[in-house]
């Protein structure tokens, strides 16, 4: 199914006075601007399919914004229990260094036992700046993640990555599945998807959102990501795509058994292992793509998580092939940035890094896209 069939209009507009947008769906530049009107319209179109990746996330989320989403049809009351677990996984702003924050109600989409959660990049807000609680039912669905205080992985990022780096009808593998977005987008684009997720509740919540007519159906497997080579032994992937947990950026539960107690070095050891095992399932001459962002330590210094991700893929035998900067929505940053800059000269973070790797030869991987 192509985008014309899905939305009843042209897939992508021409951009910047050229036909690049028409040829490649979006200009294949190293900056992806998620603030553009086209991008936001595209995101709305995807969310209109019923994607509610906040289902299955941590926290009772019984604040006014969550209730408003129920009233506006964003949540189904009968699925209320399902939404009280886990979170999603795309960073929405700079972490405030200091005392660890608790996600509402704890939980989190897990990656491996004892490790951090796939939701570790999430910030939890109440209502968006300048918006009265009584206005929440009419809040723009494209920014629903801000309204609920939880982030939804951007489906447009998935669309571009899949169209550019996964062959039509190809197999995608995701070691840090978390919410449903990446699987549902893959299905609509005719790609097969397998993702591992530690928490059974998150997997069950993902299945609740899946359209009955989805074909091919995403395959979420309840498993520890460290065991992905064993759990997904039957998979020969055409693409690796994921957004990993961001080390010890956040704490997700007041239960000591659920806290991320790993040191950064211990985290990296497990992280490298998972990347190596995942890439062992990737065919030769194929691409891998991770969406990441750097995180700060308790002293406020960047850990170079982006660089550590590059080195992990290189250690797994892949080559660093492309990098794009994903310019994300400002959200509540204008409210927060003054204090953090005055206190420590920390710039407000409004971007992510889209890292692309190749296993084998880039030209042969490109030829596979045309098969």
C-alpha positions in Angstrom: 0.0 0.0 0.0 1.5 3.4 -1.0 0.9 6.7 0.6 -1.5 7.8 -2.1 -3.7 4.8 -1.3 -3.4 5.5 2.5 -4.2 9.1 2.7 -5.8 9.9 -0.7 -3.3 12.5 -1.7 0.2 12.7 -3.1 2.8 11.0 -1.0 5.1 14.0 -0.4 5.3 17.6 -1.8 8.2 18.9 -3.8 10.5 20.6 -1.4 12.6 23.8 -1.7 11.8 24.3 -5.4 13.2 21.0 -6.6 11.8 17.6 -7.5 13.8 15.9 -4.8 10.8 15.7 -2.5 8.9 13.9 -5.3 11.7 11.5 -6.0 12.6 10.5 -2.5 9.4 11.5 -0.5 11.5 14.1 1.4 14.8 15.8 0.4 17.6 13.4 1.3 19.5 16.0 3.2 21.3 15.6 6.6 18.7 17.8 8.4 15.2 16.5 9.0 13.0 19.3 10.3 10.0 17.9 12.3 8.8 21.4 12.9 7.8 22.0 9.2 4.1 22.3 8.4 4.4 19.4 6.0 6.0 17.2 8.6 3.3 18.0 11.2 0.5 17.3 8.6 2.2 14.0 7.8 2.4 13.1 11.5 -1.3 13.9 11.9 -2.2 11.6 9.0 -0.3 8.8 10.6 -1.9 9.3 14.0 -5.3 9.4 12.4 -4.9 5.7 11.7 -5.4 5.1 15.4 -1.8 4.9 16.5 -1.8 5.4 20.3 1.7 4.4 21.3 1.1 5.8 24.8 -1.0 2.7 25.5 1.1 0.4 27.6 3.0 3.1 29.3 3.8 3.7 32.9 1.8 5.8 35.2 -1.8 6.1 36.0 -1.8 9.2 33.9 -5.0 10.3 35.6 -4.2 14.0 35.2 -6.5 16.3 33.3 -4.7 15.9 30.0 -5.1 12.2 30.1 -8.8 12.4 30.9 -9.2 14.9 28.2 -7.7 12.5 25.7 -10.3 9.9 26.8 -13.1 12.3 26.2 -11.7 13.2 22.7 -11.4 9.5 21.8 -7.6 9.3 22.2 -8.0 6.5 24.8 -10.6 3.8 25.1 -11.8 3.6 28.8 -12.1 -0.2 28.6 -8.4 -0.2 27.8 -7.5 2.0 30.7 -5.6 -0.8 32.5 -3.4 -1.4 29.4 -2.3 2.2 29.3 -0.9 2.2 32.8 2.3 0.4 31.9 5.6 1.5 30.3 6.4 4.5 28.2 7.7 5.3 24.7 11.2 6.1 23.7 12.1 9.3 21.8 13.8 12.1 23.8 11.7 15.2 24.3 14.1 17.5 26.0 17.1 18.0 28.2 17.3 16.0 31.3 17.4 18.1 34.5 20.6 16.9 36.3 20.0 16.1 40.0 17.7 13.9 41.9 16.3 11.1 39.8 12.8 11.6 38.6 10.1 9.0 38.8 7.8 8.4 35.9 4.2 8.5 37.0 3.3 5.1 38.4 6.6 3.5 37.4 7.1 0.9 34.8 8.6 1.5 31.5 9.1 -0.5 28.3 12.0 -2.7 29.3 15.0 -3.7 27.3 16.7 -6.2 29.5 16.3 -7.4 33.0 18.0 -5.0 35.4 18.6 -2.5 32.7 17.2 0.9 31.9 13.8 1.3 30.2 13.1 2.1 26.6 11.2 5.1 27.8 14.3 6.6 29.4 14.3 9.7 27.2 10.8 10.8 28.1 9.8 14.0 29.9 6.5 14.1 31.7 4.6 17.4 31.5 1.1 18.4 32.5 -0.7 20.6 30.1 1.2 22.3 27.2 2.3 25.9 27.9 -0.4 28.4 27.5 -3.2 25.8 27.2 -6.0 25.7 29.7 -7.1 22.2 31.0 -10.6 22.9 29.7 -9.1 23.2 26.2 -7.5 19.8 26.2 -10.2 17.9 24.4 -9.6 20.0 21.3 -5.8 19.8 21.5 -4.1 19.1 18.2 -3.7 15.3 17.8 -0.3 15.8 16.1 1.0 17.0 19.4 -0.9 14.5 21.5 2.3 13.4 23.1 2.8 16.7 24.8 -0.8 16.7 25.9 -0.6 13.4 27.7 2.8 14.1 29.1 4.3 11.1 27.2 6.2 11.0 24.0 5.1 9.1 20.9 7.9 7.9 18.5 7.5 10.1 15.4 5.9 8.0 12.7 7.4 10.2 10.0 10.9 9.3 11.1 9.9 5.6 10.7 8.4 6.3 7.2 11.5 8.0 5.9 13.9 5.4 7.4 11.9 2.5 6.1 11.4 3.9 2.6 15.1 4.9 2.2 16.9 2.1 3.9 14.6 -1.0 3.9 13.8 -2.9 0.6 10.1 -3.0 -0.3 8.6 -6.0 1.4 11.7 -6.3 3.6 12.1 -7.6 7.1 12.8 -5.1 9.9 14.2 -6.1 13.3 13.9 -3.8 16.4 15.7 -4.8 19.6 14.1 -2.1 21.7 10.5 -2.2 20.6 8.7 -0.3 23.3 5.5 1.1 21.9 3.6 0.2 18.8 4.5 3.0 16.3 7.4 1.4 14.5 5.6 -1.9 14.0 2.4 -0.3 12.7 4.2 2.0 10.3 6.1 -0.9 9.0 2.9 -2.8 8.3 1.3 0.0 6.5 4.4 0.4 4.3 4.4 -3.3 3.4 7.4 -4.2 5.5 7.6 -7.1 8.0 8.5 -6.1 11.5 9.8 -8.1 14.5 10.6 -6.3 17.8 11.6 -7.6 21.2 10.1 -6.1 24.4 10.8 -7.2 27.9 7.4 -6.3 29.4 4.5 -8.5 28.6 2.0 -5.7 29.4 3.6 -3.5 26.8 3.4 -6.2 24.2 -0.3 -6.8 25.0 -1.0 -3.1 24.7 0.7 -3.0 21.3 -1.5 -5.8 20.1 -4.6 -3.9 21.2 -3.8 -1.1 18.8 -3.1 -3.2 15.8 -5.8 -2.9 13.0 -7.4 -6.3 12.3 -6.6 -5.9 8.6 -2.9 -5.2 9.1 -0.8 -7.1 6.6 1.9 -8.1 7.2 1.2 -8.1 11.0 4.0 -6.8 13.2 5.5 -9.4 15.5 6.2 -8.2 19.0 8.1 -10.8 21.1 8.1 -10.7 24.8 11.8 -11.2 25.5 15.0 -9.8 27.0 16.9 -8.0 24.2 20.1 -9.6 25.3 18.6 -12.9 24.0 17.5 -11.5 20.6 19.7 -13.8 18.6 18.1 -16.8 20.2 14.5 -15.4 20.4 14.7 -14.3 16.7 16.8 -17.1 15.3 14.2 -17.4 12.5 14.7 -13.8 11.3 16.9 -12.8 8.4 16.6 -9.0 8.6 16.8 -6.5 5.7 17.1 -3.6 8.2 17.8 -2.9 11.9 15.8 0.0 13.2 15.4 1.2 16.8 15.6 3.9 19.4 17.5 2.6 22.4 17.2 3.3 26.1 19.3 6.3 27.0 21.5 4.8 29.7 20.6 6.2 33.2 18.8 9.3 32.0 15.7 8.6 34.0 14.4 6.4 36.9 11.1 4.8 36.3 9.9 3.2 39.6 10.3 3.6 43.3 10.7 -0.2 43.5 14.4 -1.0 43.8 14.0 -4.0 41.7 12.9 -1.9 38.8 15.5 0.9 39.0 18.3 1.3 36.5 21.2 0.6 38.9 23.7 -0.1 36.2 26.8 2.1 35.9 27.2 3.6 32.5 30.1 1.3 31.8 27.9 -1.7 32.7 25.1 -0.3 30.6 27.4 0.0 27.6 28.6 -3.6 28.0 25.0 -4.9 27.7 24.2 -2.3 24.9 27.2 -3.4 22.8 26.2 -7.1 23.2 22.6 -6.4 22.1 23.8 -4.5 19.0 26.2 -7.2 18.1 23.5 -9.9 18.5 21.0 -7.9 16.6 23.4 -7.3 13.7 24.2 -11.0 13.5 20.6 -11.4 12.2 21.0 -8.7 9.5 21.7 -9.8 6.0 24.9 -8.7 4.3 24.7 -5.5 2.3 21.9 -4.1 4.3 21.4 -0.9 6.4 20.9 -0.4 10.2 19.5 2.8 11.7 19.3 4.0 15.3 17.7 7.3 16.5 19.7 8.5 19.5 20.6 11.6 21.5 23.3 12.4 24.0 22.7 12.3 27.7 24.4 14.0 30.6 26.0 12.5 33.7 25.2 13.6 37.3 27.8 16.4 36.9 26.1 17.8 33.8 28.7 16.6 31.3 27.7 14.8 28.1 28.5 11.1 28.1 29.0 10.9 24.3 26.3 8.2 24.0 26.0 9.0 20.3 29.7 8.3 19.8 29.4 5.1 21.9 26.6 3.9 19.7 28.7 4.4 16.6 31.6 2.5 18.2 29.2 -0.3 19.2 28.1 -0.8 15.6 31.7 -0.6 14.3 32.6 -3.3 16.8 29.8 -5.4 15.5 31.4 -5.2 12.0 29.3 -2.4 10.4 30.4 0.8 8.8 29.2 4.3 9.8 27.4 5.4 6.7 25.1 8.4 7.3 24.1 10.8 10.0 21.1 13.1 10.0 20.0 15.7 12.5 16.4 15.4 13.5 15.1 18.9 14.5 12.4 18.2 17.1 9.5 20.2 18.3 10.3 22.9 20.8 7.5 21.9 23.2 8.1 23.4 26.7 11.7 24.2 26.1 11.2 28.0 25.9 9.9 27.8 29.5 12.7 25.6 30.7 15.8 26.8 28.8 16.2 30.1 30.6 16.7 28.5 34.0 19.0 25.8 32.8 21.1 28.2 30.7 21.5 30.7 33.5 22.4 28.0 36.0 24.9 26.0 33.9 25.1 27.4 30.4 23.5 24.3 29.0 21.9 24.8 25.6 18.3 23.7 25.1 18.4 20.4 23.2 16.0 20.3 20.3 17.6 17.7 18.1 18.2 14.0 17.8 20.8 12.0 15.8 19.7 9.6 13.1 22.7 7.2 12.7 22.8 4.9 9.6 25.2 2.0 9.3 25.8 -0.6 6.6 26.7 -4.2 6.9 28.9 -4.8 3.9 29.0 -2.6 0.9 26.9 0.6 0.6 26.4 0.3 -3.2 25.2 -3.3 -2.9 22.9 -2.3 -0.1 21.5 0.4 -2.3 21.0 -2.1 -5.1 19.0 -4.3 -2.7 16.6 -1.4 -2.2 15.6 -1.7 -5.9 15.1 -5.4 -5.9 
